[in-house]
């Protein structure tokens, strides 16, 4: 028998793989699947992205490998976009790095920052790739619980001094997936001061930068850590611009951390097809009204979905972040989040994401991804109502 690396042992269990199997079984049994379990937008990329990509296909210059220096045009577009949005200058050469989606950054940064036995400070619940990257680097995890009583913000005072001594990075993400929380500016001041005091790299996964629907725009940690002393921010073209399949993201921040991540990338991969980077740069330079139009769509989906769920007896706090609902398990259901999602998809064909898939503290919650037009969302809620009525009848 082939001996496998011990480092992959913690990756054997995956709630979403179990849900994928359950969705396939529901389809095989004749159910019509309505998949609200994945954060994959149903909206279209900007026309400029598609037109630029078409044009690039006729340019032989785009057919070769895309190494670091040939991405300068894209990194420059990222820097211009960031400065327009947040008013802070960025050096495209030393403080920006092309990524294959922001997930690559969270998965590979532990390899650049951690030694075996060092600690990563991760939120619970949190996005699964955060955990996987740390385990692959041989690191350990100290969980920072996110609870409703604290508005799903971690309490840095709860982190023991012995943990701080071994901690090498902290990963935060606001607007938050899955809890939908948005962090106020004073929270970021606390986070930066904590990481500066303990010499910890602060990684802000920021793919939902444009998905806050109410109140002021979300805070960029770099506008608090203006010297970029400990902070790196990860962005994605997937959410704001509906370019998930293009697999384009970028890191901006501390030059030393960016350089270390670049060294990891150089050992693992080249960059995307140059035509894809041209398409992304075109959108960053001329985003048009795609962001505001998207927000209007998600605002309507959020408001109408929460109202429809309340009408069937499942009251959910209205989130400030627009792509998801983070719903406590309905009171009429006696099981856990995984059991609820498995029963629901088997019975109705409606697939949701169990909170337990995002960590132990996610238990007791269900995540809805509002990734379909309202007619489909209302149909799904009607099926959920029938499902809950069956349980109510015993």
Secondary structure, DSSP 8 states (H G I E B T S, - for coil): -----GGGGGGS--HHHHHHHHHHHHHHTT---EE-SS----S---HHHHHHHHHHHT-GGGGS---GGGGHHHHHHHHHHHHHHHS----TTTSEEEESSHHHHHHHHHHHH--TT-EEEEEES--HHHHHHHHHTT-EEEEEE--GGGTT---GGGS-HHHHHHEEEEEE-SS-TTT-----HHHHHHHHHHHHHHT-EEEEE-TTTT-B-SSS----GGGTSTT-SSEEEEEESTTTS--GGG--EEEEE-HHHHHHHHHHHHHH-----HHHHHHHHHHHH--TTHHHHHHHHHHHHHHHHHHHHHHTT------SBSSEEEEE--TT--S-HHHHHHHHHHHHSEE-EEGGGG-GGGTTEEEEE--S-HHHHHHHHHHHHHHHHHHHT-
